[in-house]
């Protein structure tokens, strides 16, 4: 996609909607209000994953995002955008009005219902300078379902890691390392937060480690028969073993129904 030249004082807008006519309508509405609210569309995407890829090469002042989209919806996209070094504000655009009250209570920049009117869009864009940033906790409350991806800032790019690919997570100093079959990734999140967000997916083995329940091959007792020994978790697809603390062993045994 060719990115248009920046107009002096114009807002850089990224439009994200899984329906092409909806994207085209928002682009046309931005043109209708150009006299009072100049803007330039830096890109259009069909879902959150495409939007994040576009933002690797294009800068945006605001994202107009539908809430319900395949692959990655608008709320998960907003959560990733809020974690960027320079967070990008989001205005939700959707046909589902049941989200409206929650979005406003969470101090969303604004919330537009389809079909969007030009004057209503102009009002939303005018609020950008004084709007509060959406918190990750607020966005999580807006869409209580689990995220499907972790976002990692690496070498100036936004990497998306599918959560189902993670074998385990370990806390190391100020960061959390996510281990997959292919490689390790560094997350700027806490184990406590991740354990709370994914209680059915992740299981705590000890103070510094969570394992994906789906990645557990089994467990094995390690140590001499006459010694107390300890238990280790065996993982699918890798030779690495993860020790289980004595404190966590009863919970691990119960969770794995051993």
C-alpha positions in Angstrom: 0.0 0.0 0.0 1.3 3.4 -0.9 1.2 5.7 2.1 -0.1 9.2 1.2 1.9 12.3 1.9 1.4 14.0 5.2 -0.7 17.2 5.1 0.4 20.0 7.5 -1.6 19.6 10.7 -3.5 16.6 9.5 -4.3 13.6 11.7 -2.8 10.3 10.6 -5.6 7.8 10.7 -5.5 4.0 10.4 -8.9 2.4 9.6 -9.5 -1.2 10.8 -12.6 -3.1 9.8 -13.2 -6.6 8.4 -15.8 -5.3 5.9 -14.4 -3.4 2.9 -17.6 -1.2 2.5 -17.2 -0.1 6.1 -13.6 0.9 5.6 -14.5 2.8 2.5 -17.3 4.7 4.3 -15.0 5.8 7.1 -12.4 7.0 4.5 -15.2 8.9 2.7 -16.5 10.5 5.9 -12.9 11.7 6.8 -12.9 13.4 3.4 -16.3 15.0 4.1 -15.0 16.6 7.3 -11.5 17.5 5.9 -12.3 21.3 6.0 -12.7 21.3 9.8 -10.7 18.2 10.7 -7.9 17.5 8.1 -6.7 14.0 8.1 -4.8 11.5 6.0 -5.5 7.8 5.9 -2.2 6.0 6.4 -3.6 2.6 5.9 -6.6 0.3 6.0 -6.7 -3.2 7.5 -9.2 -6.0 7.9 -8.2 -7.1 11.4 -5.9 -6.3 14.3 -3.0 -8.4 13.0 -3.0 -6.6 9.7 -3.2 -3.2 11.6 -0.1 -4.0 13.7 1.8 -5.1 10.6 1.0 -1.7 8.9 2.1 0.2 11.9 5.6 -1.2 11.5 6.1 1.1 8.5 3.4 3.7 9.0 2.8 6.1 11.9 -0.8 6.8 13.1 -2.2 9.4 15.5 -5.4 7.5 15.9 -6.9 4.1 15.0 -10.6 3.7 14.0 -11.3 0.1 14.8 -14.3 -2.2 14.7 -14.7 -4.3 17.8 -15.7 -7.7 16.3 -13.2 -8.9 13.7 -11.6 -12.3 12.9 -8.0 -13.2 13.8 -7.7 -10.2 16.2 -10.6 -8.1 17.3 -10.6 -4.3 18.1 -10.3 -4.7 21.8 -7.2 -7.0 21.6 -5.7 -4.6 19.1 -6.2 -1.7 21.5 -4.5 -3.7 24.3 -1.4 -4.2 22.0 -1.4 -0.5 21.0 -1.6 0.6 24.6 1.7 -1.3 25.3 3.7 0.4 22.6 6.5 2.8 23.7 4.3 5.6 22.1 0.7 4.3 22.7 -1.7 4.9 19.8 -5.3 6.0 20.8 -8.3 4.0 19.5 -11.8 5.1 18.7 -14.1 2.0 18.5 -16.5 1.9 15.6 -19.1 -0.9 15.7 -22.7 -1.9 15.2 -22.9 -3.6 18.6 -24.3 -1.0 21.0 -24.1 -3.3 24.0 -20.5 -2.3 24.3 -21.2 1.5 24.4 -21.9 2.0 28.1 -18.9 -0.1 29.2 -16.6 1.7 26.7 -17.5 5.1 28.1 -17.2 4.0 31.7 -13.7 2.8 30.9 -12.8 6.3 29.6 -12.6 5.2 26.0 -11.7 8.1 23.7 -15.0 7.7 22.0 -17.4 5.1 20.7 -19.2 5.4 17.3 -22.1 3.3 16.3 -22.6 2.3 12.7 -23.8 3.9 10.4 -21.4 6.6 11.5 -22.4 10.2 10.8 -19.8 12.7 9.7 -20.5 15.2 12.5 -20.2 12.5 15.1 -16.9 11.4 13.7 -15.6 14.9 13.8 -16.6 15.2 17.5 -14.7 12.0 18.3 -11.6 13.2 16.6 -11.8 16.6 18.3 -11.5 14.8 21.7 -8.2 13.3 20.9 -6.1 16.0 22.6 -7.9 15.7 26.0 -8.8 12.0 26.0 -7.6 9.6 28.7 -5.6 6.6 27.6 -7.4 3.2 27.9 -5.8 1.1 30.6 -5.0 -2.6 29.9 -7.3 -3.5 32.9 -10.1 -1.4 31.4 -9.7 -3.0 28.0 -9.7 -6.5 29.7 -12.9 -5.6 31.4 -14.5 -4.5 28.1 -13.7 -7.9 26.6 -13.2 -10.4 29.4 -12.2 -13.2 27.1 -8.5 -14.2 26.9 -6.1 -12.6 24.5 -5.0 -14.8 21.6 -1.5 -13.2 21.3 1.3 -11.6 23.2 2.9 -8.6 21.6 6.7 -8.2 21.8 8.7 -5.2 20.8 11.8 -6.5 19.1 14.3 -4.5 16.9 11.7 -1.9 16.1 9.0 -4.4 15.2 5.9 -5.7 16.9 6.1 -9.4 17.1 2.8 -11.4 17.7 3.2 -14.6 19.6 0.2 -16.9 19.6 -0.5 -17.8 23.2 -1.2 -21.4 22.3 2.4 -21.8 21.1 3.8 -21.0 24.6 5.2 -24.1 26.5 6.0 -22.2 29.7 6.8 -18.8 31.1 9.7 -18.0 33.5 10.3 -14.8 35.5 13.9 -13.6 35.1 14.9 -10.3 36.8 12.4 -7.6 35.5 11.1 -9.7 32.5 9.2 -12.8 31.7 10.6 -15.3 29.2 8.1 -17.2 27.1 9.4 -20.5 25.7 8.1 -22.0 22.5 9.3 -25.0 20.4 11.1 -22.5 18.2 12.7 -19.9 20.5 12.4 -17.7 23.6 10.6 -14.4 23.7 10.8 -11.6 26.3 7.6 -10.2 27.6 7.1 -7.1 29.6 4.4 -8.6 31.8 4.3 -10.2 35.3 3.6 -13.9 36.1 1.0 -12.9 38.6 -0.9 -11.0 35.9 -0.6 -13.8 33.4 -1.7 -16.4 35.9 -4.8 -14.4 36.7 -5.6 -13.8 33.0 -5.2 -17.4 31.9 -6.3 -19.6 34.9 -7.5 -22.4 32.7 -4.4 -22.4 30.4 -1.5 -21.8 32.7 -0.4 -23.7 35.8 2.0 -22.5 38.4 4.9 -24.9 39.1 6.9 -22.6 41.5 7.4 -19.0 42.3 9.1 -18.1 39.0 7.4 -20.5 36.5 4.0 -21.1 34.8 3.5 -24.0 32.5 0.9 -24.4 29.7 -1.3 -27.2 30.8 -1.6 -28.4 27.2 2.2 -28.7 27.0 2.5 -31.2 29.9 3.6 -34.7 28.8 3.7 -36.0 32.4 5.6 -35.8 35.7 8.5 -37.8 37.1 10.0 -38.1 40.6 13.7 -37.3 40.8 16.0 -38.3 43.6 17.2 -41.4 45.4 14.4 -43.7 46.8 15.6 -43.1 50.4 15.9 -39.3 49.8 13.0 -36.9 49.8 13.4 -36.0 46.1 11.2 -33.7 44.1 8.9 -33.8 41.1 9.6 -32.5 37.6 7.2 -31.8 34.7 8.0 -33.4 31.3 7.1 -31.3 28.3 5.9 -32.3 24.8 8.4 -31.7 22.1 11.4 -30.7 24.2 13.8 -32.5 26.5 13.8 -29.7 29.1 12.2 -30.5 32.5 10.6 -28.1 34.9 10.9 -28.6 38.6 7.8 -28.4 40.8 8.2 -26.8 44.2 7.0 -28.7 47.3 4.6 -26.0 48.1 3.0 -26.2 44.6 3.0 -29.9 44.2 -0.4 -30.6 45.7 -2.0 -28.1 43.4 -0.1 -29.4 40.4 -1.1 -33.0 41.2 -4.7 -32.0 41.6 -4.7 -29.9 38.4 -3.2 -32.8 36.4 -5.4 -35.3 38.2 -2.5 -37.5 39.1 
